Amino acid sequence: MTTLPDLGLDVVRPGFRTSAVHAGQEPCGLTGAVVPPIYQTSTFTQPGVDTFYTGYEYSRGANPTRSGLETQLAALEGGARGFAFASGIAAEDALLRAVLRPGDTVLAAAETYGGTHRLLSVLYSRWGVETVFVNPQDETALRAALEDDAAKLVWLETPTNPLLSVVDIARWAEAAHAHGALLAVDNTFASPALQTPLALGADVVVHSTTKYIGGHSDVLGGALVTGEAVWEGEPLGDLLGYQQFAAGAVAGPQDAFLTARGLKTLGVRIRQHCENARAVAEWLTGHRRIARVLYPGLADHPGHEIAARQMSGFGGLVSFAVVGGEAAARRVAESTGVFGLSVSLGGVESLISHPATMTHGSTRGTPQAPPADLLRLSVGIEDVEDLIEDLDRALLAA
Ligand SMILES: *Cc1c(COP(=O)(O)O)cnc(C)c1O
């Protein structure tokens, strides 16, 4: 039998798409299979009571399929360690519990994902963790809140959901660190193909891998990636790893496999998402039934300059307000054919949603509630002419 060579990637500084395909995804060392197998196992036999064949013991602690995805995620975010969870919310929960204690305060940008808002304002408030929401565009308010509340953790999402506001990550990192707080950035909307928050000063990146990373709307997942950050004397990566193991909301092997497979094509998918979203945003801008278009790639978007600086593309999400208010917006959402009426985003297929009643229903009546005339598009990778024709028909029907 010929021994297999070292199949590791022999490139000094692999680019994004090279890492996406190869990091953590080396061919199987036993058979040479190009795609590493799915280790569908809960446990691993051991040669001795305190020794292990390759370090694996029990799949809640670590599983090779999950480890492969975690390596891939860490490489793409430019971090040292990645952790894969059963959902984005499970990843958020692990981070919050790893670093916060009852009595602590979180400072969160007001325009967060609805589920993050619910997790913090409903569940964490019951456990004595208070969240102060600040307008992400108001740096003075952010600094004043940091001064007043001694927050342990600052939570930021950019571009925001569903208004697609853009926040300057480097400035927020500097403000958080000046007050001894950690900065967490939910990078779900941009994905690591367009933005790497750790390089801009964030301490930890959060993902719903359900969205662009998985990319095909066929698997739920979440991730945390951290670099060298230290929290209360311990490496943040150790705290997150312990939390993941001890609380156990891990990604299973099948889900980790699907996510890793989707992630391999993120670089090429995101180009088409960006190109289609820009064309759709420009087309909507001229339409008489549209009151307002929000897309960071448009020159008149208030966050355009920051986005151009901190992102390498403007993303696949476009929000717009319809003339005629909520009733008209709801009719448009219910009149498309190619765009599916659905929550979620980041898949190859185009989706439309009405955030005020769908993703952000839990913010109703609060200052965080999105405008009722707003629709959000997750622009897929279909032929853009078909997407525009579909929207045109829906706008005329409404
Ligand atoms: C979907 C989403 C989440 C939650 O992730 P799940 O995988 O649905 O648990 C968190 N943040 C953002 C920005 C999201 O879009």
The ligand as a Tripos MOL2 file, in Angstrom:
@<TRIPOS>MOLECULE
LIG
   15    15     1     0     0
SMALL
NO_CHARGES

@<TRIPOS>ATOM
      1 C1        -30.9930   34.8180   11.2920 C.3       1 LIG1
      2 C2        -30.1290   35.7280   12.0800 C.ar      1 LIG1
      3 C3        -29.7470   35.4130   13.3920 C.ar      1 LIG1
      4 C4        -30.2570   34.1700   14.1080 C.3       1 LIG1
      5 O1        -29.7750   33.0120   13.5330 O.3       1 LIG1
      6 P1        -30.5870   31.6030   13.5080 P.3       1 LIG1
      7 O2        -29.6820   30.7430   12.6990 O.co2     1 LIG1
      8 O3        -31.9010   31.8690   12.8730 O.co2     1 LIG1
      9 O4        -30.7170   31.1570   14.9160 O.co2     1 LIG1
     10 C5        -28.9090   36.2930   14.0400 C.ar      1 LIG1
     11 N1        -28.4880   37.4390   13.4560 N.ar      1 LIG1
     12 C6        -28.8480   37.7710   12.2060 C.ar      1 LIG1
     13 C7        -28.3570   39.0440   11.6170 C.3       1 LIG1
     14 C8        -29.6810   36.9390   11.4770 C.ar      1 LIG1
     15 O5        -30.0540   37.2970   10.2400 O.3       1 LIG1
@<TRIPOS>BOND
     1     1     2 1
     2     2     3 ar
     3     2    14 ar
     4     3     4 1
     5     3    10 ar
     6     4     5 1
     7     5     6 1
     8     6     7 2
     9     6     8 1
    10     6     9 1
    11    10    11 ar
    12    11    12 ar
    13    12    13 1
    14    12    14 ar
    15    14    15 1
@<TRIPOS>SUBSTRUCTURE
     1 LIG1         1 GROUP 0 **** ****
